[in-house]
């Protein structure tokens, strides 16, 4: 999640509805973050909301990663999704995308996801976007090839 306040609010709402959840982010004191993270690791809570703070460098096995919002770059998306399926286990990563709100989603990141991710269970608009991204990549490759020949 990009915004700490969103992580806090969603965790609080889930707790109100009976789903134990915590949020972990950089605006918390280190010892508070560690305590909340340990609750998740110990199974006291089943849902952890985290900002990019936990994208890399945290070795936690989880079954599901839900990207509430899209990271700014593809590498961070890969690392977020990489929290699942570790140590030979199978995991699922889901990313929410509001196709009507393109200002929050970097088009290059979406294109890279579309080109590299398994689109089998993706919604039709994302499959269409993946096809468009593939066509754009092919056109860019052709332009680069033409530029190489023109330089000779």
VOSENU-872803 format. One record per residue: residue number from 1; x, y, z of N, C-alpha, C, O, CB in turn. Coordinates in pm, whole numbers. Glycine has a CB too. Example, Ala and Ser with C-alpha at 12.3 -4.5 7.8 and 13.67 -1.06 7.14 Angstrom:
% VOSENU-872803
[pt 1; [1319; -569; 780]; [1230; -450; 780]; [1320; -330; 780]; [1424; -332; 846]; [1131; -447; 905]] [pt 2; [1285; -225; 708]; [1367; -106; 714]; [1290; 3; 787]; [1341; 114; 804]; [1408; -60; 572]] 
***
This chain:
% VOSENU-872803
[pt 1; [84; -116; 0]; [0; 0; 0]; [89; 124; 0]; [195; 125; 62]; [-96; -1; 121]] [pt 2; [45; 224; -68]; [124; 346; -77]; [102; 437; 43]; [194; 508; 84]; [90; 420; -204]] [pt 3; [-16; 435; 99]; [-48; 531; 205]; [-71; 460; 338]; [-151; 367; 349]; [-173; 612; 168]] [pt 4; [2; 505; 438]; [-8; 444; 570]; [-147; 459; 630]; [-196; 369; 697]; [96; 503; 664]] [pt 5; [-208; 572; 607]; [-341; 594; 665]; [-443; 495; 607]; [-533; 451; 679]; [-387; 738; 639]] [pt 6; [-430; 462; 480]; [-521; 365; 418]; [-501; 228; 482]; [-598; 158; 511]; [-498; 358; 265]] [pt 7; [-376; 190; 504]; [-348; 62; 568]; [-409; 57; 708]; [-470; -43; 746]; [-196; 37; 577]] [pt 8; [-393; 164; 783]; [-449; 170; 919]; [-601; 163; 918]; [-660; 88; 996]; [-404; 299; 989]] [pt 9; [-665; 239; 831]; [-811; 243; 826]; [-869; 107; 787]; [-963; 59; 849]; [-859; 351; 728]] [pt 10; [-812; 45; 684]; [-866; -84; 639]; [-846; -190; 747]; [-935; -272; 770]; [-799; -128; 507]] [pt 11; [-731; -191; 812]; [-708; -287; 921]; [-810; -267; 1033]; [-865; -364; 1085]; [-564; -274; 976]] [pt 12; [-834; -142; 1071]; [-931; -113; 1177]; [-1072; -158; 1137]; [-1144; -216; 1218]; [-932; 38; 1209]] [pt 13; [-1110; -131; 1014]; [-1244; -171; 968]; [-1259; -323; 969]; [-1362; -375; 1010]; [-1271; -117; 827]] [pt 14; [-1157; -393; 925]; [-1165; -540; 927]; [-1177; -592; 1070]; [-1252; -686; 1095]; [-1043; -601; 859]] [pt 15; [-1104; -532; 1163]; [-1114; -572; 1303]; [-1257; -550; 1355]; [-1310; -635; 1426]; [-1013; -493; 1390]] [pt 16; [-1317; -439; 1319]; [-1454; -410; 1361]; [-1550; -518; 1311]; [-1643; -556; 1382]; [-1499; -271; 1310]] [pt 17; [-1526; -568; 1190]; [-1613; -670; 1132]; [-1571; -813; 1168]; [-1622; -909; 1111]; [-1615; -656; 982]] [pt 18; [-1479; -825; 1263]; [-1443; -957; 1314]; [-1331; -1029; 1243]; [-1312; -1149; 1262]; [-1559; -1041; 1311]] [pt 19; [-1256; -957; 1162]; [-1142; -1017; 1094]; [-1014; -957; 1152]; [-978; -844; 1117]; [-1149; -993; 940]] [pt 20; [-946; -1029; 1239]; [-825; -975; 1303]; [-720; -935; 1199]; [-676; -1017; 1119]; [-766; -1078; 1400]] [pt 21; [-680; -809; 1203]; [-585; -756; 1106]; [-496; -652; 1174]; [-535; -589; 1271]; [-659; -694; 985]] [pt 22; [-376; -636; 1120]; [-284; -531; 1165]; [-228; -461; 1043]; [-229; -515; 932]; [-169; -590; 1253]] [pt 23; [-179; -340; 1063]; [-108; -270; 957]; [33; -239; 1006]; [54; -206; 1123]; [-183; -138; 915]] [pt 24; [128; -251; 915]; [268; -228; 947]; [324; -129; 845]; [311; -150; 724]; [350; -362; 948]] [pt 25; [386; -22; 896]; [441; 79; 805]; [550; 159; 874]; [571; 149; 995]; [331; 172; 755]] [pt 26; [619; 239; 796]; [735; 314; 842]; [706; 427; 938]; [799; 480; 1000]; [805; 369; 727]] [pt 27; [582; 467; 954]; [550; 575; 1048]; [534; 523; 1191]; [514; 600; 1284]; [421; 645; 1004]] [pt 28; [543; 391; 1208]; [536; 332; 1341]; [676; 319; 1399]; [774; 306; 1325]; [465; 194; 1338]] [pt 29; [686; 322; 1530]; [814; 293; 1595]; [856; 152; 1561]; [772; 64; 1541]; [805; 312; 1748]] [pt 30; [986; 129; 1553]; [1038; -2; 1515]; [982; -113; 1605]; [940; -217; 1556]; [1191; -2; 1522]] [pt 31; [981; -90; 1737]; [934; -194; 1829]; [785; -223; 1810]; [742; -336; 1828]; [961; -154; 1973]] [pt 32; [707; -121; 1773]; [564; -141; 1746]; [548; -226; 1620]; [469; -320; 1618]; [491; -4; 1730]] [pt 33; [623; -191; 1515]; [619; -270; 1391]; [655; -415; 1417]; [587; -506; 1369]; [714; -211; 1286]] [pt 34; [761; -437; 1493]; [805; -574; 1521]; [698; -651; 1598]; [674; -769; 1570]; [937; -572; 1600]] [pt 35; [634; -586; 1693]; [529; -651; 1772]; [410; -690; 1682]; [358; -801; 1692]; [482; -558; 1886]] [pt 36; [369; -599; 1596]; [257; -627; 1507]; [293; -736; 1406]; [212; -824; 1377]; [215; -500; 1433]] [pt 37; [412; -730; 1353]; [458; -831; 1258]; [463; -968; 1325]; [428; -1069; 1264]; [596; -794; 1202]] [pt 38; [508; -972; 1450]; [515; -1098; 1523]; [376; -1157; 1545]; [359; -1279; 1543]; [586; -1077; 1657]] [pt 39; [277; -1072; 1568]; [139; -1120; 1582]; [96; -1194; 1456]; [29; -1297; 1463]; [42; -1002; 1611]] [pt 40; [135; -1140; 1341]; [102; -1204; 1214]; [178; -1336; 1200]; [120; -1438; 1163]; [134; -1110; 1096]] [pt 41; [307; -1334; 1228]; [389; -1454; 1216]; [340; -1565; 1309]; [339; -1682; 1272]; [535; -1421; 1247]] [pt 42; [300; -1526; 1430]; [251; -1623; 1529]; [109; -1670; 1502]; [61; -1761; 1569]; [259; -1564; 1667]] [pt 43; [42; -1609; 1406]; [-94; -1651; 1372]; [-203; -1587; 1457]; [-319; -1625; 1448]; [-104; -1797; 1384]] [pt 44; [-165; -1489; 1539]; [-267; -1420; 1620]; [-361; -1340; 1531]; [-480; -1326; 1561]; [-200; -1327; 1722]] [pt 45; [-308; -1289; 1421]; [-390; -1221; 1320]; [-360; -1287; 1185]; [-248; -1330; 1159]; [-360; -1066; 1316]] [pt 46; [-462; -1293; 1101]; [-447; -1359; 972]; [-425; -1261; 857]; [-389; -1300; 746]; [-570; -1442; 943]] [pt 47; [-446; -1133; 886]; [-439; -1031; 779]; [-339; -924; 819]; [-346; -866; 928]; [-580; -968; 752]] [pt 48; [-246; -898; 729]; [-143; -797; 750]; [-148; -698; 634]; [-134; -736; 518]; [-2; -862; 763]] [pt 49; [-166; -572; 666]; [-157; -466; 566]; [-20; -403; 581]; [19; -363; 691]; [-271; -360; 582]] [pt 50; [53; -394; 471]; [188; -339; 478]; [209; -241; 364]; [157; -258; 254]; [293; -450; 472]] [pt 51; [285; -139; 392]; [326; -45; 288]; [449; -104; 220]; [485; -219; 246]; [355; 99; 348]] [pt 52; [513; -28; 135]; [632; -77; 66]; [745; -114; 161]; [844; -174; 120]; [681; 27; -32]] [pt 53; [730; -78; 287]; [831; -111; 388]; [865; -260; 387]; [981; -297; 404]; [780; -69; 528]] [pt 54; [766; -344; 366]; [788; -490; 369]; [803; -552; 231]; [801; -674; 218]; [675; -557; 441]] [pt 55; [818; -470; 129]; [829; -524; -6]; [953; -612; -20]; [947; -718; -82]; [835; -410; -109]] [pt 56; [1063; -569; 38]; [1188; -645; 26]; [1249; -668; 165]; [1225; -592; 259]; [1290; -571; -65]] [pt 57; [1326; -775; 175]; [1405; -797; 295]; [1330; -860; 411]; [1385; -869; 521]; [1460; -671; 339]] [pt 58; [1208; -904; 390]; [1132; -969; 496]; [1102; -1110; 452]; [1042; -1131; 346]; [1001; -891; 530]] [pt 59; [1142; -1206; 531]; [1123; -1346; 494]; [1005; -1404; 570]; [1021; -1466; 675]; [1251; -1428; 522]] [pt 60; [886; -1382; 516]; [763; -1432; 576]; [690; -1514; 471]; [670; -1468; 358]; [674; -1315; 630]] [pt 61; [649; -1635; 507]; [569; -1716; 416]; [423; -1677; 428]; [367; -1677; 538]; [588; -1867; 445]] [pt 62; [361; -1644; 316]; [218; -1614; 314]; [154; -1687; 196]; [219; -1714; 96]; [193; -1460; 306]] [pt 63; [25; -1717; 211]; [-47; -1782; 102]; [-97; -1682; 0]; [-102; -1711; -120]; [-163; -1862; 157]] [pt 64; [-135; -1564; 47]; [-196; -1465; -40]; [-131; -1329; -22]; [-100; -1287; 90]; [-346; -1455; -14]] [pt 65; [-111; -1261; -133]; [-74; -1120; -132]; [-180; -1049; -214]; [-207; -1086; -328]; [72; -1095; -189]] [pt 66; [-240; -949; -154]; [-337; -867; -227]; [-280; -727; -235]; [-264; -658; -134]; [-479; -869; -158]] [pt 67; [-249; -686; -355]; [-198; -551; -379]; [-319; -458; -388]; [-388; -453; -490]; [-110; -544; -509]] [pt 68; [-341; -386; -281]; [-453; -292; -277]; [-432; -180; -378]; [-527; -131; -438]; [-470; -234; -136]] [pt 69; [-308; -142; -394]; [-273; -47; -499]; [-145; -92; -566]; [-70; -174; -512]; [-257; 97; -442]] [pt 70; [-121; -39; -682]; [-9; -82; -763]; [116; -4; -726]; [111; 119; -716]; [-41; -65; -911]] [pt 71; [229; -72; -705]; [353; 1; -677]; [395; 84; -799]; [348; 64; -911]; [466; -96; -637]] [pt 72; [485; 177; -773]; [531; 266; -879]; [611; 194; -987]; [608; 235; -1103]; [615; 375; -820]] [pt 73; [681; 88; -951]; [760; 20; -1053]; [740; -132; -1048]; [699; -190; -947]; [908; 53; -1035]] [pt 74; [769; -193; -1160]; [746; -337; -1180]; [825; -422; -1080]; [773; -521; -1030]; [783; -377; -1322]] [pt 75; [949; -384; -1052]; [1031; -464; -960]; [967; -473; -822]; [969; -580; -761]; [1172; -403; -948]] [pt 76; [910; -365; -773]; [843; -369; -643]; [719; -458; -648]; [689; -528; -551]; [804; -229; -598]] [pt 77; [649; -457; -758]; [533; -545; -774]; [577; -692; -768]; [514; -774; -701]; [460; -517; -908]] [pt 78; [685; -722; -837]; [738; -859; -836]; [776; -900; -694]; [745; -1012; -651]; [860; -871; -930]] [pt 79; [843; -812; -621]; [884; -844; -485]; [765; -859; -391]; [765; -946; -304]; [978; -737; -431]] [pt 80; [663; -775; -410]; [542; -790; -329]; [478; -927; -354]; [447; -1000; -260]; [440; -677; -360]] [pt 81; [461; -959; -481]; [397; -1086; -516]; [484; -1204; -473]; [434; -1313; -446]; [370; -1093; -666]] [pt 82; [615; -1180; -467]; [709; -1285; -429]; [700; -1327; -283]; [766; -1422; -242]; [846; -1240; -457]] [pt 83; [619; -1258; -206]; [596; -1300; -67]; [519; -1431; -63]; [522; -1502; 37]; [518; -1190; 11]] [pt 84; [448; -1465; -173]; [372; -1590; -180]; [456; -1698; -247]; [553; -1668; -316]; [239; -1570; -255]] [pt 85; [417; -1820; -226]; [478; -1930; -298]; [625; -1951; -269]; [701; -1994; -356]; [461; -1910; -442]] [pt 86; [667; -1920; -147]; [807; -1936; -112]; [834; -2079; -65]; [744; -2150; -22]; [848; -1834; -4]] [pt 87; [959; -2117; -74]; [1006; -2247; -24]; [925; -2363; -81]; [889; -2456; -9]; [998; -2250; 128]] [pt 88; [897; -2356; -211]; [827; -2464; -279]; [677; -2467; -258]; [611; -2559; -306]; [884; -2592; -236]] [pt 89; [623; -2369; -189]; [478; -2364; -166]; [409; -2287; -278]; [472; -2213; -353]; [447; -2299; -29]] [pt 90; [280; -2308; -288]; [201; -2237; -388]; [134; -2117; -321]; [83; -2128; -210]; [95; -2330; -453]] [pt 91; [134; -2005; -390]; [71; -1885; -337]; [-6; -1813; -446]; [8; -1842; -564]; [176; -1793; -276]] [pt 92; [-87; -1719; -403]; [-169; -1642; -495]; [-145; -1494; -470]; [-143; -1449; -355]; [-319; -1677; -479]] [pt 93; [-126; -1419; -577]; [-113; -1274; -566]; [-223; -1211; -650]; [-243; -1246; -766]; [29; -1225; -613]] [pt 94; [-293; -1118; -589]; [-403; -1047; -655]; [-371; -898; -649]; [-327; -847; -546]; [-543; -1079; -587]] [pt 95; [-392; -830; -760]; [-367; -686; -764]; [-495; -615; -806]; [-552; -644; -910]; [-251; -652; -860]] [pt 96; [-538; -520; -724]; [-654; -439; -758]; [-611; -326; -850]; [-511; -258; -825]; [-722; -382; -631]] [pt 97; [-687; -307; -956]; [-662; -198; -1050]; [-795; -133; -1082]; [-890; -200; -1122]; [-591; -249; -1179]] [pt 98; [-801; -4; -1065]; [-920; 73; -1102]; [-894; 129; -1240]; [-825; 230; -1256]; [-951; 187; -998]] [pt 99; [-951; 65; -1341]; [-921; 106; -1479]; [-974; 245; -1512]; [-935; 304; -1612]; [-981; 5; -1576]] [pt 100; [-1062; 298; -1427]; [-1114; 434; -1448]; [-1022; 540; -1385]; [-1039; 659; -1411]; [-1255; 446; -1389]] [pt 101; [-926; 497; -1304]; [-840; 590; -1232]; [-695; 569; -1274]; [-613; 522; -1196]; [-855; 572; -1078]] [pt 102; [-665; 604; -1396]; [-532; 578; -1450]; [-423; 665; -1390]; [-305; 633; -1404]; [-533; 597; -1598]] [pt 103; [-460; 773; -1323]; [-357; 861; -1266]; [-282; 795; -1151]; [-169; 834; -1121]; [-421; 991; -1219]] [pt 104; [-342; 696; -1085]; [-276; 627; -974]; [-192; 508; -1019]; [-120; 449; -938]; [-379; 580; -876]] [pt 105; [-200; 472; -1146]; [-133; 352; -1192]; [-37; 384; -1305]; [-80; 419; -1414]; [-235; 248; -1236]] [pt 106; [91; 371; -1280]; [190; 399; -1385]; [170; 304; -1503]; [173; 182; -1487]; [333; 386; -1330]] [pt 107; [150; 359; -1619]; [121; 279; -1738]; [235; 183; -1769]; [210; 70; -1813]; [95; 371; -1858]] [pt 108; [359; 224; -1748]; [473; 136; -1775]; [471; 14; -1684]; [500; -97; -1728]; [606; 213; -1758]] [pt 109; [436; 33; -1557]; [427; -80; -1464]; [317; -175; -1509]; [337; -297; -1509]; [399; -31; -1320]] [pt 110; [203; -122; -1547]; [94; -207; -1595]; [135; -284; -1719]; [103; -402; -1733]; [-30; -122; -1624]] [pt 111; [206; -217; -1810]; [250; -285; -1932]; [345; -399; -1899]; [334; -508; -1957]; [318; -185; -2026]] [pt 112; [437; -376; -1807]; [532; -481; -1771]; [462; -599; -1704]; [496; -714; -1730]; [641; -426; -1679]] [pt 113; [365; -570; -1619]; [287; -678; -1557]; [213; -757; -1665]; [215; -880; -1666]; [187; -622; -1453]] [pt 114; [149; -685; -1756]; [73; -749; -1862]; [161; -838; -1950]; [118; -942; -1998]; [4; -645; -1948]] [pt 115; [284; -795; -1969]; [374; -871; -2055]; [433; -994; -1985]; [470; -1091; -2051]; [486; -782; -2103]] [pt 116; [443; -990; -1852]; [512; -1096; -1781]; [423; -1186; -1695]; [462; -1299; -1664]; [616; -1036; -1695]] [pt 117; [307; -1139; -1657]; [223; -1216; -1565]; [137; -1316; -1640]; [112; -1302; -1760]; [135; -1122; -1483]] [pt 118; [92; -1416; -1568]; [0; -1514; -1622]; [-138; -1449; -1633]; [-198; -1414; -1531]; [-5; -1643; -1533]] [pt 119; [-187; -1433; -1752]; [-314; -1363; -1774]; [-433; -1460; -1785]; [-544; -1419; -1819]; [-306; -1279; -1901]] [pt 120; [-410; -1586; -1756]; [-514; -1687; -1772]; [-643; -1652; -1697]; [-752; -1665; -1753]; [-462; -1821; -1723]] [pt 121; [-632; -1608; -1573]; [-749; -1576; -1492]; [-774; -1426; -1481]; [-853; -1382; -1397]; [-734; -1636; -1355]] [pt 122; [-708; -1349; -1564]; [-724; -1204; -1559]; [-857; -1163; -1622]; [-910; -1233; -1708]; [-606; -1134; -1630]] [pt 123; [-910; -1049; -1579]; [-1032; -999; -1642]; [-1005; -961; -1788]; [-891; -935; -1827]; [-1088; -876; -1565]] [pt 124; [-1110; -958; -1867]; [-1097; -932; -2011]; [-1023; -801; -2042]; [-942; -797; -2134]; [-1232; -928; -2076]] [pt 125; [-1052; -694; -1964]; [-986; -567; -1994]; [-834; -580; -1977]; [-758; -515; -2048]; [-1041; -454; -1903]] [pt 126; [-790; -663; -1883]; [-646; -680; -1861]; [-585; -768; -1971]; [-472; -745; -2013]; [-618; -742; -1722]] [pt 127; [-660; -868; -2017]; [-613; -950; -2129]; [-598; -864; -2254]; [-500; -876; -2328]; [-710; -1067; -2156]] [pt 128; [-697; -776; -2276]; [-690; -684; -2390]; [-569; -591; -2376]; [-497; -564; -2473]; [-820; -601; -2403]] [pt 129; [-549; -542; -2255]; [-435; -454; -2229]; [-304; -528; -2255]; [-210; -469; -2309]; [-439; -402; -2083]] [pt 130; [-297; -656; -2218]; [-176; -736; -2241]; [-150; -750; -2391]; [-35; -739; -2434]; [-190; -875; -2177]] [pt 131; [-254; -774; -2469]; [-238; -783; -2614]; [-187; -652; -2672]; [-98; -650; -2758]; [-370; -823; -2681]] [pt 132; [-244; -541; -2624]; [-202; -409; -2669]; [-55; -385; -2632]; [21; -332; -2713]; [-292; -299; -2608]] [pt 133; [-17; -422; -2510]; [122; -404; -2465]; [217; -487; -2551]; [327; -441; -2582]; [136; -443; -2315]] [pt 134; [177; -608; -2588]; [261; -692; -2674]; [279; -628; -2811]; [389; -627; -2866]; [199; -832; -2689]] [pt 135; [169; -574; -2866]; [179; -507; -2995]; [271; -386; -2986]; [352; -363; -3076]; [40; -464; -3045]] [pt 136; [259; -309; -2880]; [346; -192; -2863]; [492; -233; -2853]; [579; -170; -2912]; [305; -112; -2739]] [pt 137; [518; -340; -2777]; [656; -386; -2762]; [713; -428; -2897]; [827; -396; -2930]; [664; -503; -2663]] [pt 138; [632; -501; -2976]; [678; -545; -3109]; [707; -425; -3200]; [805; -424; -3274]; [573; -636; -3173]] [pt 139; [619; -325; -3193]; [641; -204; -3275]; [768; -133; -3232]; [844; -86; -3316]; [520; -109; -3265]] [pt 140; [793; -124; -3101]; [915; -60; -3051]; [1038; -138; -3093]; [1140; -79; -3131]; [910; -48; -2898]] [pt 141; [1030; -272; -3088]; [1143; -355; -3132]; [1172; -334; -3280]; [1288; -328; -3320]; [1115; -502; -3104]] [pt 142; [1066; -323; -3362]; [1084; -300; -3505]; [1150; -165; -3530]; [1238; -153; -3615]; [948; -307; -3578]] [pt 143; [1107; -62; -3455]; [1168; 71; -3469]; [1316; 67; -3433]; [1399; 127; -3501]; [1095; 174; -3381]] [pt 144; [1347; -4; -3326]; [1488; -15; -3285]; [1569; -86; -3391]; [1682; -45; -3421]; [1501; -90; -3150]] [pt 145; [1513; -192; -3450]; [1582; -264; -3556]; [1605; -173; -3676]; [1713; -175; -3736]; [1502; -389; -3598]] [pt 146; [1505; -92; -3712]; [1519; 0; -3825]; [1627; 103; -3797]; [1706; 138; -3885]; [1386; 69; -3855]] [pt 147; [1630; 152; -3673]; [1732; 251; -3635]; [1873; 192; -3645]; [1967; 263; -3680]; [1706; 304; -3492]] [pt 148; [1889; 65; -3613]; [2020; 1; -3623]; [2067; -1; -3769]; [2184; 24; -3798]; [2015; -142; -3566]] [pt 149; [1974; -32; -3860]; [2011; -39; -4001]; [2036; 100; -4059]; [2120; 115; -4148]; [1902; -109; -4081]] [pt 150; [1965; 201; -4009]; [1984; 335; -4059]; [2117; 394; -4014]; [2174; 480; -4082]; [1870; 424; -4013]] [pt 151; [2166; 349; -3899]; [2294; 401; -3848]; [2413; 348; -3927]; [2521; 406; -3922]; [2311; 363; -3700]] [pt 152; [2394; 240; -4000]; [2507; 180; -4075]; [2545; 259; -4194]; [2637; 222; -4266]; [2476; 42; -4118]] 
***
